[in-house]
């Protein structure tokens, strides 16, 4: 990020130097993340303001977590290396709780990149060792390439199981025009960004002590989510990084039931490639977090697809690969209830942007892991690229998985192919990676879904069940869920705060935000 203007009168009270650092050494080796004070470098300060603007000072606005301490890592205002990213994401991991990352590959619909070796190791280290073993929370902006038909399946940070990808919606609950869809988006927050105008959102800028009245983009959406998660950790600091993700999946709400693309998975979760599980409800999340149960130990089961030779597909054709998963049954890695699912694959193709990749679970849930992109004329194909979905959350993993790679010939106009250039593509390798937990008494779901996971509990579907295969859920069901979730209002009196067993740790609630979409840290 370009830094945080911690001298702004709405931020200076909550600024934490120990959660800050200047990786560009513009101020020497210091804890001063001060940016150049111009509009171009106002990004980080606006993000910080959403989270931690001071309350009751009659200035600008009020941060979502206005008692949270906040810092900044100055990173993006110059060349960035893998080592610098890794340093930012592991900086003071026992002091900082939440790292907010509003940066990533360029959102131009052509680039495909993600965390390199050191950064990937940093994310893994943070979730294992951060917050004294409970795991750092990494909140990531899902991307602003919607106008370029970009897809966040090409963003390796979004495809990481260690990050929480956040998209943006308008004030009317519609997906923001700049947003990118993919199966890795976990949730959305409202930032404005409709064609008809912007939702006013008072926040900060770096021009002295000025204020701005709108800040659209997933750069804005991610800090809003981080502020909500700061409140969640305030009421329950014992939540692990995976516990936070389970809380999101169990409480996110449908913002618009009439938006095409909703599905209900075999476990009863409503999911969408633009909304994830839905929009975050701060009051509900805080209420549910207070007594949220611990999640079981994470288990990982890898299943490599075996085929004697590359699976060839013709230009404009499709190749389908069936993988029968036993989910490591009978071993210490057996998974009975899914969380994340990844597919690591290699595909050769004349034009990468023509490719799409989908995955169907044994429960019938179809995830679009990668969609075609008209601006991506690369001939590099996919080289050991990892794609991810959260749409199978809670499902049983055992059974037949179906992976489909399609060449949408002609989708990329700059990649027009002559007959003599018609080289077939090939699926070279594929590995299915299942993450989740094991419950010895869990039985496999059969038949139609009988209940919907909503607002932290299960709700029986009226009139029978909703079939999960081969068709979207009926509109009446989505409207029923929407009305039920809309009418659930959480008041302060509804939030029961349990006796704290970790008083010393609770004294700290931190955040780091780091995307050309913002960078900051919370304490």
C-alpha positions as CSV (number, residue, x, y, z in Angstrom):
1,X,0.0,0.0,0.0
2,X,1.0,3.6,-0.3
3,X,0.9,4.2,3.5
4,X,-1.4,5.6,6.2
5,X,-1.6,9.3,7.2
6,X,-1.7,8.6,10.9
7,X,-1.7,12.4,11.7
8,X,-5.2,12.7,10.4
9,X,-7.3,13.9,13.4
10,X,-9.7,11.0,13.0
11,X,-7.0,8.4,13.0
12,X,-4.2,9.6,15.3
13,X,-5.9,8.4,18.5
14,X,-6.1,4.8,17.3
15,X,-2.8,4.7,15.4
16,X,-0.4,2.0,16.6
17,X,3.3,2.4,15.6
18,X,4.1,-1.2,16.7
19,X,1.7,-2.4,14.0
20,X,3.3,-0.3,11.3
21,X,6.5,-0.3,9.2
22,X,7.9,1.4,6.2
23,X,9.2,-1.4,4.0
24,X,10.3,1.1,1.4
25,X,12.6,2.7,3.9
26,X,11.4,6.2,2.8
27,X,11.7,7.3,6.4
28,X,14.7,5.0,7.2
29,X,14.0,1.8,9.2
30,X,11.0,3.2,11.0
31,X,7.5,2.5,12.2
32,X,6.2,5.5,10.2
33,X,3.9,4.5,7.3
34,X,3.3,8.1,6.3
35,X,2.6,8.3,2.5
36,X,3.1,11.1,0.1
37,X,0.2,13.4,0.7
38,X,-1.6,13.4,-2.6
39,X,-4.8,11.9,-4.0
40,X,-2.9,9.0,-5.6
41,X,-1.6,7.9,-2.2
42,X,-4.8,8.4,-0.2
43,X,-5.8,4.8,-0.6
44,X,-4.4,3.3,2.6
45,X,-5.7,6.2,4.8
46,X,-9.3,5.7,3.4
47,X,-9.1,2.0,4.2
48,X,-7.9,2.8,7.7
49,X,-10.7,5.3,8.3
50,X,-13.4,2.8,7.5
51,X,-12.1,0.6,10.3
52,X,-10.9,2.9,13.0
53,X,-12.1,6.5,12.7
54,X,-12.5,7.9,16.2
55,X,-16.0,8.1,17.6
56,X,-17.6,11.2,19.2
57,X,-15.1,13.8,18.0
58,X,-17.5,15.5,15.5
59,X,-15.2,14.9,12.6
60,X,-15.6,12.9,9.3
61,X,-17.3,9.7,10.6
62,X,-17.1,6.8,12.9
63,X,-15.1,3.6,12.2
64,X,-16.8,0.2,12.3
65,X,-14.4,-0.9,15.1
66,X,-13.7,2.6,16.5
67,X,-11.7,1.2,19.4
68,X,-9.5,-0.9,17.3
69,X,-5.8,0.1,17.1
70,X,-4.6,0.4,13.6
71,X,-1.3,0.5,11.7
72,X,0.0,0.4,8.2
73,X,2.7,-1.3,6.2
74,X,4.1,0.9,3.5
75,X,4.6,-1.5,0.7
76,X,3.2,-0.7,-2.7
77,X,4.6,2.7,-3.5
78,X,7.5,1.2,-5.5
79,X,8.8,-2.2,-6.7
80,X,7.5,-5.1,-4.6
81,X,9.3,-8.4,-4.2
82,X,8.2,-11.8,-2.9
83,X,10.3,-11.2,0.2
84,X,8.7,-7.8,0.8
85,X,5.2,-9.3,0.6
86,X,6.1,-12.1,2.9
87,X,7.6,-9.6,5.4
88,X,4.4,-7.5,5.4
89,X,2.2,-10.5,6.0
90,X,4.2,-11.9,8.9
91,X,5.0,-8.5,10.5
92,X,4.4,-8.8,14.3
93,X,2.1,-11.8,13.9
94,X,1.6,-12.3,17.6
95,X,0.6,-8.6,18.0
96,X,-1.5,-8.1,14.9
97,X,-4.8,-9.9,14.6
98,X,-6.2,-9.0,11.2
99,X,-4.3,-8.2,8.0
100,X,-6.3,-6.3,5.4
101,X,-5.0,-6.6,1.9
102,X,-6.4,-4.5,-0.8
103,X,-3.8,-5.3,-3.5
104,X,-3.0,-8.1,-5.9
105,X,-2.4,-8.7,-9.6
106,X,-3.5,-6.0,-12.0
107,X,-7.2,-6.1,-12.7
108,X,-6.9,-5.9,-16.5
109,X,-8.4,-9.2,-17.5
110,X,-5.1,-10.5,-18.9
111,X,-2.8,-11.0,-15.9
112,X,-2.6,-14.2,-13.9
113,X,-0.5,-14.2,-10.8
114,X,-0.5,-15.0,-7.1
115,X,1.6,-15.4,-4.1
116,X,5.1,-16.7,-4.8
117,X,7.0,-19.2,-2.6
118,X,7.9,-16.9,0.3
119,X,4.5,-15.2,0.4
120,X,2.7,-18.6,0.3
121,X,4.8,-19.7,3.2
122,X,4.0,-16.5,5.0
123,X,0.3,-17.0,4.7
124,X,0.7,-20.6,6.0
125,X,2.9,-19.4,8.9
126,X,0.4,-16.7,9.8
127,X,-2.5,-19.1,10.1
128,X,-0.5,-21.6,12.1
129,X,1.5,-19.3,14.4
130,X,-0.2,-15.9,14.3
131,X,-2.4,-14.7,17.2
132,X,-0.5,-17.0,19.6
133,X,-1.5,-20.1,17.6
134,X,-5.1,-19.1,16.7
135,X,-4.1,-17.9,13.3
136,X,-3.8,-14.5,11.7
137,X,-6.9,-13.3,9.8
138,X,-6.1,-12.4,6.2
139,X,-8.9,-10.3,4.5
140,X,-8.4,-9.8,0.8
141,X,-10.1,-7.6,-1.8
142,X,-11.6,-9.8,-4.5
143,X,-10.7,-7.4,-7.4
144,X,-12.0,-4.6,-9.5
145,X,-11.6,-6.0,-13.0
146,X,-15.3,-6.4,-13.8
147,X,-15.3,-3.9,-16.6
148,X,-12.5,-6.0,-18.2
149,X,-14.4,-9.3,-17.7
150,X,-11.7,-10.3,-15.3
151,X,-12.3,-13.3,-13.1
152,X,-10.8,-13.8,-9.6
153,X,-10.0,-17.4,-10.3
154,X,-6.8,-15.9,-12.0
155,X,-5.8,-14.3,-8.7
156,X,-3.8,-16.7,-6.6
157,X,-4.3,-14.7,-3.4
158,X,-8.1,-15.3,-3.7
159,X,-7.5,-19.0,-4.4
160,X,-5.6,-19.5,-1.1
161,X,-7.5,-21.2,1.7
162,X,-5.8,-18.8,4.1
163,X,-7.5,-15.7,2.8
164,X,-11.0,-14.4,3.1
165,X,-12.0,-12.9,-0.3
166,X,-14.5,-10.0,0.0
167,X,-16.5,-8.6,-2.9
168,X,-18.6,-5.4,-3.2
169,X,-22.3,-4.7,-3.6
170,X,-24.3,-1.6,-4.3
171,X,-26.7,0.1,-1.9
172,X,-29.5,-1.9,-3.5
173,X,-27.8,-5.2,-3.0
174,X,-26.7,-5.7,-6.6
175,X,-23.2,-6.8,-7.5
176,X,-21.0,-3.8,-8.1
177,X,-20.2,-3.4,-11.8
178,X,-16.4,-3.5,-11.1
179,X,-16.6,-6.7,-9.1
180,X,-15.1,-10.0,-10.2
181,X,-16.9,-13.3,-9.8
182,X,-15.3,-16.6,-8.8
183,X,-16.0,-19.5,-6.5
184,X,-13.4,-18.3,-4.0
185,X,-15.3,-15.2,-3.0
186,X,-16.5,-15.7,0.6
187,X,-18.8,-12.7,1.2
188,X,-19.6,-9.2,0.2
189,X,-20.0,-5.8,1.9
190,X,-21.9,-2.7,0.7
191,X,-19.6,0.0,-0.8
192,X,-21.8,1.6,-3.5
193,X,-20.7,1.4,-7.1
194,X,-23.9,1.1,-9.1
195,X,-24.1,2.8,-12.4
196,X,-26.8,5.1,-11.0
197,X,-24.5,6.6,-8.4
198,X,-22.6,5.8,-5.2
199,X,-23.7,5.1,-1.8
200,X,-22.4,7.9,0.5
201,X,-19.7,6.5,2.8
202,X,-17.8,9.0,4.9
203,X,-14.2,8.1,5.3
204,X,-10.7,9.7,5.2
205,X,-8.2,11.0,2.7
206,X,-4.5,11.9,3.0
207,X,-4.9,15.5,2.0
208,X,-4.3,17.0,5.4
209,X,-7.3,16.5,7.6
210,X,-9.8,16.2,4.8
211,X,-12.7,13.8,4.4
212,X,-14.3,12.2,1.4
213,X,-17.9,11.1,1.0
214,X,-17.6,8.0,-1.2
215,X,-15.1,5.2,-1.6
216,X,-16.3,2.4,-3.9
217,X,-14.3,-0.7,-4.9
218,X,-13.4,-3.9,-3.3
219,X,-10.5,-1.9,-1.7
220,X,-13.3,-0.4,0.4
221,X,-15.2,-3.7,0.8
222,X,-12.3,-5.5,2.4
223,X,-11.7,-3.0,5.3
224,X,-15.4,-3.0,6.0
225,X,-15.3,-6.8,6.5
226,X,-12.1,-6.4,8.6
227,X,-13.8,-3.9,10.8
228,X,-16.7,-6.3,11.4
229,X,-14.2,-9.1,12.1
230,X,-12.4,-6.9,14.7
231,X,-15.8,-6.6,16.5
232,X,-16.1,-10.4,16.3
233,X,-12.7,-11.0,17.8
234,X,-13.5,-8.4,20.5
235,X,-16.4,-10.5,21.7
236,X,-14.6,-13.8,21.2
237,X,-10.8,-13.6,20.8
238,X,-10.5,-17.4,21.0
239,X,-11.9,-17.8,17.5
240,X,-9.4,-19.4,15.2
241,X,-8.8,-18.4,11.6
242,X,-11.0,-21.3,10.4
243,X,-13.6,-20.5,13.1
244,X,-13.9,-17.0,11.6
245,X,-14.5,-18.5,8.1
246,X,-17.2,-20.9,9.5
247,X,-18.9,-18.0,11.2
248,X,-19.1,-16.1,7.9
249,X,-20.5,-19.2,6.1
250,X,-23.1,-19.6,8.8
251,X,-24.3,-16.0,9.1
252,X,-23.9,-14.2,5.7
253,X,-27.3,-13.2,4.2
254,X,-28.8,-13.1,0.8
255,X,-28.9,-9.5,-0.3
256,X,-30.9,-10.0,-3.5
257,X,-32.8,-13.2,-4.1
258,X,-33.7,-12.3,-7.7
259,X,-30.1,-11.9,-8.8
260,X,-29.4,-14.9,-11.1
261,X,-26.8,-17.4,-10.0
262,X,-27.8,-18.4,-6.5
263,X,-27.5,-22.1,-5.6
264,X,-28.1,-24.1,-2.5
265,X,-25.4,-26.8,-1.9
266,X,-26.0,-30.3,-0.6
267,X,-25.3,-29.1,2.9
268,X,-27.9,-26.4,2.8
269,X,-25.6,-23.3,2.3
270,X,-26.7,-20.6,-0.1
271,X,-23.8,-19.7,-2.4
272,X,-23.1,-17.4,-5.4
273,X,-20.1,-16.7,-7.6
274,X,-20.5,-12.9,-6.9
275,X,-21.8,-12.8,-3.4
276,X,-20.1,-15.9,-1.9
277,X,-22.3,-16.9,1.1
278,X,-23.8,-13.4,1.1
279,X,-23.5,-10.0,2.7
280,X,-22.0,-9.7,6.2
281,X,-24.3,-8.7,9.1
282,X,-22.2,-7.2,11.8
283,X,-24.7,-7.5,14.6
284,X,-25.6,-11.1,13.8
285,X,-21.9,-12.0,13.5
286,X,-21.0,-10.5,16.9
287,X,-24.0,-12.2,18.5
288,X,-23.2,-15.6,17.0
289,X,-19.5,-15.2,17.7
290,X,-20.0,-14.9,21.4
291,X,-20.8,-18.6,21.8
292,X,-19.6,-20.0,18.5
293,X,-18.4,-23.6,18.9
294,X,-14.9,-24.6,18.2
295,X,-14.2,-26.2,14.8
296,X,-12.5,-29.6,14.6
297,X,-8.9,-30.1,13.5
298,X,-8.3,-29.3,9.8
299,X,-7.7,-32.4,7.7
300,X,-6.3,-32.4,4.2
301,X,-6.8,-35.1,1.6
302,X,-5.0,-35.0,-1.8
303,X,-6.2,-37.1,-4.6
304,X,-4.2,-37.0,-7.9
305,X,-6.1,-37.9,-11.0
306,X,-4.4,-40.7,-13.0
307,X,-4.5,-40.9,-16.7
308,X,-2.0,-42.6,-19.0
309,X,-1.6,-39.7,-21.5
310,X,-2.7,-36.1,-21.8
311,X,-6.5,-35.6,-22.2
312,X,-6.8,-33.9,-25.6
313,X,-9.6,-31.4,-26.4
314,X,-10.2,-29.9,-29.8
315,X,-10.5,-26.1,-30.4
316,X,-13.9,-25.2,-29.1
317,X,-14.2,-28.5,-27.4
318,X,-14.4,-29.8,-23.9
319,X,-12.6,-32.5,-21.8
320,X,-14.3,-34.1,-18.8
321,X,-12.4,-35.8,-16.1
322,X,-14.1,-38.0,-13.4
323,X,-12.4,-38.4,-10.1
324,X,-13.8,-40.9,-7.6
325,X,-12.8,-39.6,-4.2
326,X,-12.8,-41.8,-1.1
327,X,-11.7,-38.7,1.0
328,X,-8.8,-40.6,2.5
329,X,-11.2,-42.9,4.3
330,X,-9.8,-44.9,7.2
331,X,-6.7,-42.7,7.5
332,X,-5.8,-39.8,9.9
333,X,-6.5,-37.5,6.9
334,X,-10.1,-38.6,6.4
335,X,-12.5,-35.7,5.6
336,X,-16.2,-36.1,6.3
337,X,-17.3,-32.4,6.1
338,X,-15.8,-30.1,3.5
339,X,-14.5,-26.6,3.9
340,X,-12.3,-25.5,1.0
341,X,-11.8,-27.5,-2.2
342,X,-8.8,-26.9,-4.5
343,X,-7.9,-28.2,-7.9
344,X,-4.3,-27.9,-9.0
345,X,-4.0,-28.5,-12.7
346,X,-1.9,-28.0,-15.8
347,X,-3.5,-27.3,-19.2
348,X,-1.9,-26.5,-22.5
349,X,-3.9,-24.1,-24.7
350,X,-3.3,-21.9,-27.7
351,X,-5.2,-19.1,-26.1
352,X,-5.5,-19.0,-22.3
353,X,-8.4,-16.6,-22.2
354,X,-10.6,-19.0,-24.1
355,X,-10.5,-21.5,-21.2
356,X,-13.0,-22.2,-18.5
357,X,-12.8,-24.7,-15.7
358,X,-15.7,-26.1,-13.7
359,X,-16.0,-28.6,-10.9
360,X,-19.1,-30.6,-9.8
361,X,-19.1,-32.1,-6.4
362,X,-20.7,-35.5,-5.5
363,X,-23.5,-33.5,-4.0
364,X,-24.2,-31.8,-7.3
365,X,-22.8,-28.4,-6.6
366,X,-21.2,-26.8,-9.7
367,X,-18.3,-24.3,-9.1
368,X,-17.0,-22.2,-11.9
369,X,-13.3,-22.2,-10.9
370,X,-12.2,-20.2,-13.9
371,X,-14.2,-18.4,-16.6
372,X,-13.1,-17.3,-20.0
373,X,-11.5,-13.8,-20.3
374,X,-11.6,-11.9,-23.6
375,X,-8.5,-9.9,-22.9
376,X,-6.2,-12.8,-22.0
377,X,-4.4,-13.8,-25.2
378,X,-1.5,-15.6,-23.5
379,X,-0.4,-19.0,-24.9
380,X,1.0,-20.1,-21.5
381,X,-2.0,-22.1,-20.6
382,X,-2.3,-23.2,-16.9
383,X,1.0,-24.3,-15.4
384,X,0.4,-26.1,-12.1
385,X,-2.2,-23.5,-11.2
386,X,-4.3,-23.9,-8.1
387,X,-8.0,-23.0,-8.2
388,X,-10.4,-22.9,-5.2
389,X,-14.0,-23.1,-4.3
390,X,-15.9,-22.5,-1.0
391,X,-19.2,-23.6,-2.6
392,X,-19.0,-27.2,-1.3
393,X,-18.8,-26.0,2.3
394,X,-20.3,-28.6,4.7
395,X,-20.9,-31.2,2.0
396,X,-19.7,-34.9,2.1
397,X,-16.6,-35.3,-0.1
398,X,-16.9,-39.0,-0.9
399,X,-18.1,-39.9,-4.4
400,X,-17.7,-38.8,-8.0
401,X,-16.2,-35.4,-8.7
402,X,-16.4,-34.1,-12.3
403,X,-13.8,-31.6,-13.6
404,X,-14.6,-30.0,-17.0
405,X,-12.2,-27.9,-19.1
406,X,-13.7,-26.1,-22.0
407,X,-12.1,-24.1,-24.9
408,X,-14.5,-21.2,-25.8
409,X,-12.9,-20.7,-29.2
410,X,-13.2,-17.1,-30.4
411,X,-13.8,-15.6,-26.9
412,X,-10.5,-13.7,-27.2
413,X,-10.8,-11.5,-30.3
414,X,-7.0,-10.8,-30.4
415,X,-6.3,-14.5,-30.4
416,X,-8.2,-15.2,-33.7
417,X,-6.9,-18.5,-35.0
418,X,-6.4,-19.5,-38.5
419,X,-7.1,-23.1,-39.6
420,X,-3.4,-23.9,-39.8
421,X,-3.0,-22.6,-36.2
422,X,-5.6,-24.9,-34.8
423,X,-3.6,-26.7,-32.2
424,X,-5.7,-28.8,-29.8
425,X,-5.4,-28.2,-26.1
426,X,-4.6,-30.8,-23.4
427,X,-5.3,-31.5,-19.8
428,X,-1.9,-32.5,-18.6
429,X,-2.4,-33.1,-14.9
430,X,-5.0,-32.6,-12.1
431,X,-5.0,-33.0,-8.3
432,X,-8.1,-32.7,-6.1
433,X,-7.3,-31.3,-2.7
434,X,-10.0,-31.6,0.0
435,X,-9.9,-29.6,3.2
436,X,-12.3,-30.0,6.1
437,X,-13.0,-31.8,9.3
438,X,-14.0,-35.3,10.4
439,X,-17.2,-36.3,12.3
440,X,-17.5,-40.0,13.0
441,X,-21.3,-39.9,13.4
442,X,-22.0,-37.8,10.2
443,X,-24.1,-39.6,7.6
444,X,-24.2,-38.8,3.9
445,X,-27.0,-36.5,2.8
446,X,-29.5,-38.2,0.5
447,X,-32.3,-36.8,-1.6
448,X,-33.4,-33.2,-1.6
449,X,-32.0,-30.7,0.8
450,X,-34.4,-30.5,3.8
451,X,-33.0,-27.4,5.6
452,X,-31.1,-24.2,4.9
453,X,-28.1,-23.0,6.9
454,X,-29.0,-19.4,7.8
455,X,-28.2,-17.0,10.7
456,X,-26.2,-19.6,12.6
457,X,-28.7,-22.4,12.6
458,X,-30.7,-24.7,10.3
459,X,-34.2,-23.9,9.1
460,X,-36.5,-26.5,7.6
461,X,-37.5,-25.9,4.1
462,X,-41.2,-25.2,3.8
463,X,-43.2,-27.8,1.9
464,X,-40.6,-30.5,1.6
465,X,-37.1,-29.9,0.2
466,X,-35.2,-28.3,-2.7
467,X,-33.5,-30.6,-5.1
468,X,-29.8,-29.8,-5.5
469,X,-29.0,-31.4,-8.8
470,X,-29.3,-30.0,-12.4
471,X,-31.3,-26.9,-11.6
472,X,-31.1,-23.7,-9.5
473,X,-33.2,-23.4,-6.4
474,X,-36.7,-22.1,-7.1
475,X,-37.2,-18.3,-6.6
476,X,-39.8,-18.8,-3.9
477,X,-37.2,-20.6,-1.7
478,X,-34.6,-17.8,-2.1
479,X,-37.3,-15.2,-1.3
480,X,-38.3,-17.2,1.8
481,X,-34.7,-17.2,3.0
482,X,-34.3,-13.6,2.1
483,X,-37.3,-12.5,4.1
484,X,-36.3,-14.6,7.0
485,X,-32.8,-13.1,7.1
486,X,-34.0,-9.6,6.4
487,X,-36.4,-9.6,9.3
488,X,-33.8,-10.9,11.8
489,X,-32.6,-7.8,13.6
490,X,-30.0,-8.1,16.3
491,X,-30.0,-5.5,19.1
492,X,-27.3,-4.8,21.6
493,X,-29.4,-6.6,24.3
494,X,-29.4,-9.7,22.2
495,X,-25.6,-10.1,22.4
496,X,-24.5,-12.2,25.3
497,X,-20.8,-11.7,26.1
498,X,-19.4,-14.8,27.9
499,X,-16.9,-14.5,30.7
500,X,-13.5,-14.1,29.2
501,X,-10.8,-16.6,29.9
502,X,-8.1,-14.7,28.0
503,X,-8.3,-11.2,29.5
504,X,-4.6,-10.4,28.8
505,X,-4.9,-11.4,25.1
506,X,-8.2,-9.6,24.7
507,X,-6.5,-6.3,25.5
508,X,-5.2,-6.4,22.0
509,X,-7.3,-6.3,18.8
510,X,-5.1,-5.6,15.8
511,X,-5.4,-5.2,12.0
512,X,-2.9,-4.9,9.1
513,X,-4.2,-3.7,5.8
514,X,-2.0,-4.2,2.9
515,X,-4.0,-4.0,-2.6
516,X,-3.7,-1.3,-5.3
517,X,-7.3,-2.2,-4.6
518,X,-5.3,-0.7,0.3
519,X,-2.9,-1.7,3.0
520,X,-3.4,-1.6,6.8
521,X,-3.1,-3.4,10.1
522,X,-5.4,-3.6,13.0
523,X,-4.5,-4.0,16.6
